[in-house]
Amino acid sequence: MGRVLLYNTQPLQFTSQPLFISELANLPFTPMEAIIHICHVIKHRAVGLLSNRIFVLWQYTPNENALRTFCNPYRYDFSRCHYNSKFDYIIFAFIDGFILIYQINQMKQIRRCQHHWQMITDLVNSQDQNLLLSSSIDHMINVWNLETLQHLYQYKADEEIFRIDVIHESLFYYRTLKSIILFNLNLHTILFSITNTKVKSLKLFTDMQHIARIIAIVEDNSSILISPVSGCCLNYVSNIAKKPIKQILHDISRSSIYSLQSDGEIVLYRADNNPCVAEYRIRTKSEQYAITCMTLIHPICTQLFNLTTMKTTIEKSLEKQIVFLGHANGYISLFQGDSFTMEPILAHKSSILCLETSRTSMQTSKILFTNCEVLLSSSIDRIIHLWNLTINKFDDSIQLIHIVAVEQEKNISFESIKFLSMIDNFIVANYSDQNYLHIWQLLNISIRTNAHDQWGIVEHPTKGNHHHGQIQAISASLKLKLFASSDTEGTIKIWDNTNSLVREIYLDKSLGAIEFLSQNDELLVAYQDNIHLILPENYLSNYQKLKIKQQAFATIIAENDLLEVTQPLIIPYQSLPIFNYRIKTHHTKQRLQIFERQLAGRFTVVESDSAQSDDENLLSLNMDRLSIVSDDADWFGLAEDVKDILRMKKKEIRHQNKQLKTIETEINEQ
């Protein structure tokens, strides 16, 4: 009815009488229109009156008139209004979860936010008026920084929230249908990306152009491609096989994503489609060669870049990343290295479980391999091997050269290594039966036991403090020389390279994976169906001193344009072409490499398991087969071309074998 009552609040009594009653006949409300909310606009000595469709700013002194009438600019009804006197903002909330922030003088919209998905029930300022808290019946409380207009934090309650208010400084309460809950708002995290589902794994990938991407594996085994600059979702990788995912890699230089399934099969996706499109599957012909793990390494970061005997074709190939695969029989092989090939190497006597790339600050030291990136491997035998990359001078192929083996001390653990990482000459590992980290420092690698194995004198500090739950993720900061680990009980522990505990952060059991960003050493945390960011000054008390020491690092994470969306070619998982990966033989012909890139959507090559006879007139019992998976008109021509390539390859091998036999015969005759 347009009636406004003003009460004296000093002292506040339930029996207080109104100081005056004013009938406002000129307000633009209809007779049956309800005023659903009121806010005090103290700077203007006014009251904000809100209905479902109109906001009226009514000045109660000295003229008692309507200063401003503002119609709902949005398609859904108002639910709340709120005034912030520090920034002179009027904030509107809507029944669909939207929040609009306006400058009250000009009623100009300055921010539009949507972090709720149902009706907002309350808005409240912190005591210093820098923060805005919003509650909703969607069980969420969101925290906003009104100075930067940044969304800081999101908390998930278990019930619908109907009221929220401040008690003292950072002490708040919220009311649900059955309870009143007090909480202390101590913000150490910033909301980085909203996933709306639990994140199991986080991994940062970069290339030499400083373009970076974050891959998040979520609960349904699909993956999200996230920008490390803005936190925006750039692309989506569906789990078309509906199988558990062990590992996922993003080769930015080729815009490829490798998804390793629990059965050892890899699905290759293209990231320049939205959603990412599966092109073909990679699997070994035999279970004993099954793929168990994989890692990416950029040749420019390795010793390959310093070699002076490289040819032009090799230099071009160094611009792109290469993928190493670990196998169930202990072999390490290389996949899709453009003009690079590598003979598989027997790295371990048992199945490889961890295959990682070290991270290096490129600083010169007495240990040669610390100024370049190397390959780390570990298997069921619990031995950690380090491998350097070099080029074979005979055929310009990549070779793995063994650097050093780190074998655990007696009775450390009888279980295999679950997580493995390395910064410069510090190696960190976690065994699957232990809730703490082991850190080794390589001091000297001059001891050689035989022609193949080189063993190092290592310092193994005291084992770290226990986690209360099972360790679920580890990450490493290259600039600060710190390691972070999280567990299933919701605790994050920060360690230095002497295995001393630097900081503990306690969250709840909804904590998931963690990952350091290489730009400013922010720590990404998968928490409560979102990804949060913790600034280094919030997890390190002496960060400013460390920052001064590390000014030499100028790591930049740049953001290129959003991925160009092309029309995706959707193929069912059962119809995807299959590339049978044989670690015994590798394609050395350039035409075969071109064929691999053309493989998607055309055909599958299944090579024979048995070797071709040296007699060219005798045909093998198991001929090479080609199965059609496309009705492409050019398929028959391509198929004949592939057959010709395979014939050439086998003919060349037979010719080389004959030459070797001829040389041996001549030597014996002499």
C-alpha positions in Angstrom: 0.0 0.0 0.0 3.0 2.3 -0.1 3.4 2.7 3.6 6.9 3.2 5.1 7.6 2.9 8.8 10.8 4.4 10.4 11.8 3.1 13.8 14.3 4.4 16.4 17.0 1.8 16.9 18.7 3.4 19.9 17.8 1.6 22.0 16.2 -1.2 20.0 13.0 -2.4 21.6 10.2 -4.6 20.4 7.7 -2.0 21.7 9.3 0.9 19.9 6.7 3.1 18.2 7.3 4.4 14.7 8.7 7.9 14.6 6.4 8.8 11.7 4.1 7.1 9.2 4.0 8.4 5.7 1.5 7.4 3.0 3.2 7.5 -0.3 0.5 8.0 -2.9 2.7 8.9 -5.8 4.9 5.8 -6.0 4.7 3.9 -9.3 3.4 0.6 -7.7 0.1 -0.8 -8.6 -2.5 -1.2 -5.7 -1.9 -5.0 -5.6 1.8 -4.9 -6.2 3.9 -6.1 -3.2 7.1 -4.5 -2.0 9.3 -7.6 -1.6 12.5 -6.0 -0.2 13.8 -2.7 1.3 17.4 -1.5 1.6 18.8 1.6 3.3 20.7 3.9 0.9 22.5 5.9 3.6 24.5 8.3 1.5 21.4 9.6 -0.2 19.3 9.6 2.9 16.9 7.3 1.1 15.3 3.9 1.1 15.3 1.6 -1.8 11.9 -0.1 -2.4 11.8 -3.2 -4.5 8.9 -5.0 -6.2 9.2 -7.8 -8.7 9.5 -5.3 -11.6 10.4 -1.8 -10.2 13.0 -0.3 -7.9 12.2 3.1 -6.4 14.7 5.3 -4.5 12.6 7.2 -2.0 14.3 10.0 -0.1 12.9 10.3 3.4 14.5 13.7 4.3 14.1 16.5 3.8 11.6 16.4 0.9 10.1 12.9 1.2 10.1 12.4 -2.6 11.0 9.7 -5.1 14.5 10.4 -6.4 14.7 7.7 -9.0 12.5 5.0 -10.5 14.3 2.0 -12.2 12.5 -0.6 -14.2 13.7 -4.2 -14.2 16.1 -4.5 -17.2 16.1 -8.3 -17.0 13.6 -10.9 -18.1 13.3 -12.5 -14.7 11.8 -10.9 -11.5 13.8 -9.1 -8.8 14.4 -11.0 -5.6 16.7 -8.8 -3.6 18.3 -5.3 -3.6 21.4 -4.3 -1.7 23.3 -1.0 -1.2 27.1 -0.7 -0.7 27.9 2.8 0.6 31.7 2.5 0.2 31.5 2.1 -3.6 28.0 3.6 -4.0 26.8 0.4 -5.7 23.2 -0.7 -5.8 23.1 -4.5 -6.4 20.1 -6.4 -7.7 19.5 -10.2 -7.4 17.1 -12.2 -9.5 15.1 -15.3 -9.1 17.2 -17.2 -11.7 20.5 -16.6 -9.8 21.7 -13.5 -11.7 23.4 -10.5 -10.0 23.5 -7.1 -11.6 25.7 -4.3 -10.1 24.9 -0.6 -10.9 26.5 2.7 -10.0 23.6 4.4 -8.3 24.2 8.0 -9.4 23.8 7.2 -13.1 22.2 3.7 -12.8 24.8 2.4 -15.1 25.5 -1.3 -15.2 29.1 -2.1 -14.4 29.0 -5.9 -13.8 26.8 -8.9 -14.6 27.5 -12.1 -12.7 26.0 -15.6 -12.6 27.3 -18.0 -10.0 24.0 -19.2 -8.7 21.5 -21.2 -10.7 18.4 -20.7 -8.5 16.7 -17.8 -6.6 19.0 -15.6 -4.6 17.7 -15.2 -1.0 20.0 -12.7 0.5 22.9 -10.2 -0.1 25.2 -8.9 2.7 28.4 -6.8 3.0 31.4 -7.6 5.1 32.1 -5.1 7.9 34.7 -3.2 5.8 32.3 -3.3 2.8 35.0 -4.7 0.5 33.2 -8.1 0.2 29.7 -9.1 -0.9 28.2 -12.4 0.2 25.2 -13.9 -1.7 23.1 -16.9 -0.7 20.6 -18.9 -2.6 18.2 -21.9 -2.4 20.8 -23.7 -4.6 22.8 -24.4 -1.4 25.6 -22.0 -2.5 27.2 -19.0 -0.8 29.3 -16.9 -3.1 31.9 -14.3 -2.1 32.7 -11.2 -4.3 35.4 -8.6 -4.1 33.5 -5.3 -4.8 36.8 -3.4 -5.3 37.9 -5.5 -8.2 34.5 -7.0 -9.0 36.1 -10.4 -8.9 34.4 -13.6 -7.8 36.5 -15.0 -5.0 35.0 -18.0 -3.4 32.1 -20.4 -3.5 30.9 -22.6 -0.6 28.5 -25.4 -0.9 26.1 -26.1 2.0 23.9 -29.1 2.4 20.6 -27.2 2.6 18.7 -24.4 1.0 19.9 -21.0 2.5 17.3 -18.4 3.3 19.2 -15.7 5.2 22.8 -14.6 5.6 24.3 -11.9 7.8 27.5 -10.6 9.5 28.0 -10.8 13.2 31.4 -9.4 13.8 34.3 -8.7 11.4 34.8 -12.0 9.5 32.2 -13.9 11.6 28.9 -14.7 9.7 25.9 -16.9 10.0 23.4 -18.4 7.5 20.0 -19.8 8.2 18.5 -22.9 6.6 15.1 -24.4 7.1 16.3 -26.3 10.2 19.6 -24.8 11.4 21.5 -21.6 12.0 25.2 -22.1 11.2 28.1 -19.8 12.2 31.1 -19.6 10.0 34.4 -17.6 10.0 35.3 -16.2 6.5 39.0 -16.3 6.2 39.6 -16.1 2.5 42.9 -17.6 1.3 41.5 -18.9 -2.0 40.1 -17.3 -5.2 37.5 -19.0 -7.3 39.4 -19.8 -10.5 37.1 -22.0 -12.6 33.7 -23.5 -12.1 33.4 -27.2 -13.1 30.2 -28.2 -11.3 31.6 -31.6 -10.7 34.5 -33.2 -8.8 37.9 -32.9 -10.3 40.2 -35.9 -9.9 43.3 -34.7 -11.7 44.9 -31.3 -12.7 47.8 -31.0 -15.1 49.5 -27.9 -16.6 50.9 -28.2 -20.2 53.0 -25.5 -21.9 54.8 -25.2 -25.2 57.8 -23.1 -26.3 55.6 -20.1 -27.4 54.5 -19.8 -23.7 51.0 -20.9 -24.6 49.6 -23.1 -21.7 46.5 -25.2 -21.0 45.2 -26.9 -17.9 43.6 -30.4 -18.3 41.2 -31.3 -15.6 39.9 -34.9 -15.4 36.5 -34.9 -13.8 34.4 -37.5 -12.0 32.8 -39.1 -15.1 36.3 -39.5 -16.7 35.7 -36.7 -19.2 38.1 -33.8 -19.3 38.0 -30.0 -19.5 40.5 -27.8 -21.3 41.0 -24.7 -19.1 42.8 -21.4 -19.7 45.5 -20.8 -17.0 45.1 -17.1 -17.5 41.3 -16.5 -17.2 40.2 -19.9 -15.8 37.6 -20.2 -18.6 36.6 -23.5 -20.1 38.1 -23.6 -23.6 37.1 -27.0 -24.7 35.6 -30.3 -23.6 37.0 -33.8 -24.1 34.2 -36.4 -23.7 35.0 -40.0 -22.6 33.5 -41.7 -25.6 34.9 -45.2 -24.5 33.1 -45.0 -21.1 36.2 -46.4 -19.5 38.3 -45.2 -16.5 41.0 -42.8 -17.6 44.5 -43.3 -16.2 46.3 -40.3 -17.7 45.8 -37.5 -20.2 48.3 -35.5 -22.2 47.9 -32.3 -24.2 50.4 -31.8 -27.1 49.8 -28.0 -27.7 52.2 -27.9 -30.7 50.1 -30.4 -32.6 46.7 -29.5 -30.9 46.5 -33.2 -29.9 45.1 -34.8 -26.7 46.1 -38.3 -25.7 43.7 -40.1 -23.3 45.1 -43.3 -21.8 42.4 -45.7 -20.7 42.7 -48.3 -18.0 42.9 -51.1 -20.6 46.1 -49.6 -22.1 44.4 -48.1 -25.2 44.9 -44.5 -26.2 42.3 -42.4 -27.8 43.7 -39.5 -29.9 41.6 -36.3 -29.9 41.9 -33.0 -31.8 41.6 -29.9 -29.6 40.8 -27.5 -32.5 37.3 -28.8 -32.5 34.7 -28.0 -29.8 34.0 -30.4 -28.3 37.3 -32.3 -29.0 36.8 -34.9 -31.7 38.3 -38.4 -31.4 40.3 -39.3 -34.5 41.6 -42.8 -33.9 42.7 -45.3 -31.2 46.2 -46.5 -30.5 46.7 -49.9 -29.1 49.5 -52.5 -29.0 49.1 -55.8 -30.8 50.0 -57.9 -27.7 49.0 -57.5 -24.1 52.6 -57.9 -23.0 53.3 -54.6 -24.8 50.3 -52.9 -23.3 50.7 -49.1 -22.7 50.8 -48.3 -19.0 51.9 -44.7 -18.9 53.1 -41.8 -21.1 54.7 -38.4 -20.9 55.5 -35.4 -23.1 58.8 -33.7 -23.6 59.9 -30.8 -25.7 63.2 -31.4 -27.6 64.3 -27.8 -27.3 64.4 -28.2 -23.5 66.6 -31.2 -23.7 70.2 -31.8 -24.7 69.1 -32.3 -28.3 69.0 -28.6 -28.8 72.7 -28.3 -28.0 73.8 -30.9 -30.5 75.8 -29.4 -33.4 75.3 -32.3 -35.8 71.6 -31.7 -36.4 70.2 -31.6 -39.9 67.6 -29.1 -41.2 64.8 -31.7 -41.0 65.7 -32.5 -37.4 65.7 -28.8 -36.4 62.2 -28.4 -37.8 61.1 -31.5 -35.8 62.5 -30.0 -32.6 59.8 -27.3 -32.7 57.2 -29.9 -31.7 56.8 -32.1 -28.6 57.3 -35.8 -28.6 55.4 -38.5 -26.7 57.1 -41.3 -24.8 55.2 -44.4 -23.9 55.9 -46.9 -21.1 54.9 -50.6 -21.6 53.9 -53.5 -19.5 57.0 -55.4 -20.5 59.4 -52.7 -19.3 60.1 -51.1 -22.6 60.0 -47.3 -23.4 59.0 -46.3 -26.9 58.5 -43.1 -28.8 55.2 -42.3 -30.6 54.5 -39.7 -33.3 57.7 -37.8 -33.4 57.3 -36.6 -37.0 60.6 -37.4 -38.6 62.0 -38.9 -35.4 62.0 -42.6 -34.7 63.5 -44.5 -31.8 64.3 -48.1 -31.3 62.4 -49.2 -28.1 64.6 -49.6 -25.1 64.3 -52.2 -22.3 64.3 -49.8 -19.4 63.0 -52.1 -16.6 62.6 -55.8 -16.0 58.9 -55.3 -15.0 55.9 -53.2 -16.0 56.6 -49.4 -16.1 54.2 -47.5 -13.7 55.5 -43.9 -13.8 57.0 -42.1 -16.7 57.6 -38.4 -16.1 59.6 -35.4 -17.5 61.9 -33.5 -15.1 61.7 -29.8 -14.8 64.8 -27.7 -14.8 65.7 -24.1 -14.2 68.4 -24.3 -16.9 71.0 -23.2 -14.4 74.5 -24.6 -14.9 75.8 -26.8 -12.2 78.4 -29.6 -11.6 75.7 -32.2 -12.5 75.5 -32.0 -16.2 71.9 -33.1 -16.7 70.4 -30.4 -14.4 70.6 -27.8 -17.1 68.3 -29.7 -19.4 65.1 -31.8 -19.1 65.5 -35.6 -18.8 63.2 -38.6 -18.7 62.3 -40.4 -15.5 60.9 -43.9 -15.2 59.9 -46.2 -12.4 58.4 -49.7 -12.4 57.3 -52.4 -10.1 61.0 -53.0 -9.2 60.9 -49.6 -7.4 64.1 -48.4 -9.1 64.1 -44.8 -10.6 66.0 -44.5 -13.8 67.0 -41.2 -15.4 67.4 -41.0 -19.2 69.0 -38.4 -21.4 68.1 -37.8 -25.1 70.6 -37.8 -27.9 70.6 -38.4 -31.6 72.0 -41.4 -33.4 74.6 -40.2 -35.8 73.9 -43.1 -38.3 70.2 -42.6 -38.9 69.3 -39.3 -37.1 66.9 -41.1 -34.7 66.4 -40.3 -31.1 68.2 -42.5 -28.6 67.7 -42.8 -24.8 71.0 -42.8 -22.9 70.9 -44.0 -19.3 72.2 -41.4 -16.8 71.8 -42.8 -13.3 69.7 -45.3 -11.3 68.3 -44.4 -7.9 67.5 -47.4 -5.9 65.7 -47.2 -2.6 67.4 -47.9 0.6 66.7 -51.2 2.3 63.1 -51.7 3.6 61.8 -48.2 2.6 58.8 -49.9 1.0 57.8 -53.1 -0.6 55.2 -51.4 -2.8 55.7 -49.6 -6.1 56.1 -45.8 -6.6 52.8 -44.1 -7.1 53.8 -40.5 -7.8 57.2 -39.3 -9.2 58.5 -35.8 -9.9 61.9 -34.0 -10.3 63.2 -30.4 -10.1 66.8 -29.8 -11.1 68.6 -32.5 -9.0 65.8 -33.1 -6.5 63.6 -36.2 -7.0 60.4 -36.6 -5.0 58.4 -39.9 -4.9 55.5 -41.4 -3.0 55.0 -45.1 -2.5 51.5 -46.5 -2.8 51.5 -47.8 0.8 52.8 -44.6 2.5 51.3 -41.3 3.4 54.4 -39.2 3.1 57.0 -38.1 0.6 60.6 -39.2 -0.1 63.0 -36.7 -1.5 66.4 -37.5 -2.9 69.1 -35.1 -3.9 71.6 -36.2 -6.5 75.0 -35.1 -5.4 77.5 -37.1 -7.5 77.0 -39.6 -10.4 80.6 -40.5 -11.0 80.3 -44.1 -9.8 79.9 -46.6 -12.6 79.3 -50.3 -11.7 79.4 -51.6 -15.3 79.2 -50.4 -18.9 75.5 -49.9 -18.7 74.5 -48.8 -15.2 75.7 -45.7 -13.5 74.8 -45.3 -9.8 74.8 -42.0 -7.9 75.7 -41.0 -4.4 72.4 -39.5 -3.2 71.3 -37.8 0.0 68.0 -39.1 1.2 66.7 -36.8 4.0 64.4 -37.9 6.8 61.0 -38.9 5.5 58.4 -36.2 5.6 55.5 -35.7 8.1 52.6 -38.1 7.6 49.4 -37.1 5.9 46.3 -38.2 7.7 44.8 -39.7 4.5 46.1 -41.3 1.4 48.1 -39.0 -0.9 46.1 -38.2 -4.0 48.3 -35.7 -5.8 51.7 -34.1 -5.8 53.0 -31.0 -7.6 56.2 -29.0 -7.8 57.1 -25.3 -8.0 60.2 -24.8 -10.2 60.9 -21.2 -9.1 60.4 -21.7 -5.3 61.8 -25.2 -5.2 58.7 -26.4 -3.3 56.6 -29.5 -3.4 52.9 -29.7 -2.5 50.9 -32.8 -1.7 47.2 -33.3 -1.0 45.4 -36.2 0.7 41.9 -37.7 0.9 41.2 -36.1 4.3 41.4 -32.6 2.8 44.9 -31.5 3.8 47.5 -29.8 1.6 51.1 -29.8 2.8 53.9 -27.6 1.3 57.5 -29.0 1.5 60.8 -27.6 0.7 63.7 -29.5 -0.9 65.0 -30.7 2.4 61.6 -32.4 3.1 60.8 -29.8 5.8 57.2 -28.9 6.2 56.6 -25.3 5.3 52.8 -24.9 5.5 49.7 -26.9 6.1 46.3 -26.0 4.6 43.2 -27.7 6.0 40.1 -28.0 3.9 37.5 -30.8 3.9 37.2 -34.2 2.2 35.9 -32.6 -1.0 39.6 -31.6 -1.8 40.8 -33.2 -5.0 43.9 -32.6 -7.1 46.5 -29.8 -6.9 48.8 -28.1 -9.4 51.3 -25.2 -9.3 51.0 -22.6 -12.0 54.4 -21.6 -13.4 53.6 -17.9 -13.9 53.5 -16.6 -10.3 53.6 -19.9 -8.4 49.9 -19.8 -7.6 48.6 -23.1 -6.3 45.5 -24.5 -8.1 43.2 -26.6 -5.8 40.3 -28.8 -6.9 37.8 -28.1 -4.1 34.0 -28.5 -3.8 33.2 -29.0 -7.4 35.3 -26.0 -8.5 38.9 -25.1 -9.0 40.3 -22.5 -6.6 43.6 -20.5 -6.7 45.8 -19.8 -3.7 48.2 -17.0 -4.0 51.8 -17.6 -2.8 51.6 -14.8 -0.3 48.7 -16.7 1.3 50.6 -20.0 1.7 54.1 -18.7 2.4 54.9 -16.2 5.2 58.3 -15.3 3.7 57.1 -15.1 0.1 58.4 -11.6 -0.5 62.0 -12.6 0.4 61.7 -15.6 -1.9 60.3 -13.5 -4.6 63.3 -11.2 -4.5 65.7 -14.2 -4.8 63.8 -15.6 -7.7 63.6 -12.4 -9.8 65.8 -14.0 -12.4 62.8 -16.2 -13.5 60.7 -14.4 -16.1 58.2 -17.2 -16.7 55.2 -15.9 -18.7 52.0 -17.8 -19.4 50.4 -16.1 -22.4 46.9 -16.6 -23.8 46.3 -17.0 -27.5 43.0 -16.6 -29.2 40.2 -19.0 -28.3 40.4 -22.3 -30.2 38.8 -22.0 -33.6 35.6 -24.1 -33.7 35.3 -26.2 -36.8 32.5 -28.6 -37.7 33.3 -31.8 -35.7 33.1 -35.2 -37.4 31.4 -37.4 -34.8 32.4 -41.0 -35.0 31.2 -43.7 -32.6 33.9 -45.3 -30.5 33.4 -48.7 -32.1 33.9 -47.2 -35.5 37.1 -45.3 -34.8 40.1 -46.3 -36.9 42.7 -48.4 -35.0 46.4 -47.8 -35.2 48.1 -51.0 -34.0 51.3 -49.8 -32.3 54.1 -52.4 -32.5 57.1 -51.6 -30.4 59.3 -54.1 -32.3 59.1 -52.3 -35.7 58.9 -48.6 -36.4 58.1 -46.7 -39.5 61.2 -45.0 -40.9 59.8 -43.9 -44.3 58.5 -40.4 -44.6 55.5 -41.7 -46.7 54.5 -43.9 -43.7 54.7 -40.9 -41.4 52.4 -38.9 -43.8 50.1 -41.9 -43.8 49.8 -41.9 -40.0 48.6 -38.3 -40.1 46.0 -39.2 -42.7 44.8 -42.2 -40.8 41.8 -40.7 -39.1 38.5 -41.6 -40.7 40.0 -43.6 -43.6 41.3 -47.0 -42.8 43.1 -49.3 -40.4 46.4 -51.1 -41.1 46.9 -54.3 -39.2 50.4 -55.6 -39.8 51.3 -59.3 -39.6 52.7 -60.7 -36.4 55.1 -63.0 -38.2 58.2 -61.8 -40.1 58.4 -61.9 -43.9 60.5 -64.7 -45.3 63.8 -63.8 -46.9 62.7 -65.5 -50.0 60.8 -62.9 -52.1 58.9 -65.7 -53.9 57.4 -67.0 -50.7 54.4 -65.3 -49.2 53.9 -64.9 -45.5 51.0 -66.9 -44.0 49.7 -63.7 -42.3 49.3 -61.1 -45.0 48.9 -57.4 -44.1 45.2 -56.6 -43.9 43.4 -53.3 -44.5 39.9 -52.9 -43.2 37.6 -50.2 -44.6 36.0 -47.9 -42.1 35.0 -45.1 -44.5 33.3 -44.8 -47.9 35.8 -42.3 -49.1 36.1 -42.5 -52.9 39.9 -42.2 -52.7 40.3 -45.0 -50.3 41.3 -47.7 -52.9 44.0 -45.5 -54.2 45.3 -44.8 -50.7 45.1 -48.5 -49.8 47.3 -49.4 -52.8 49.7 -46.7 -51.8 50.0 -48.1 -48.3 50.4 -51.6 -49.6 53.3 -50.4 -51.7 54.9 -48.6 -48.8 54.7 -51.8 -46.7 56.2 -53.8 -49.5 59.0 -51.3 -49.8 59.8 -51.4 -46.1 59.9 -55.2 -46.0 62.0 -55.4 -49.2 64.5 -52.9 -47.7 64.8 -55.0 -44.5 65.4 -58.2 -46.5 67.9 -56.4 -48.7 69.8 -55.2 -45.6 69.8 -58.8 -44.1 71.2 -60.2 -47.4 74.0 -57.6 -47.4 74.9 -58.5 -43.8 75.0 -62.2 -44.8 77.2 -61.5 -47.8 79.7 -59.5 -45.7 79.8 -62.3 -43.1 80.5 -64.8 -45.9 83.3 -62.8 -47.4 84.9 -62.4 -44.0 84.7 -66.1 -43.3 86.3 -66.9 -46.7 89.2 -64.6 -46.1 
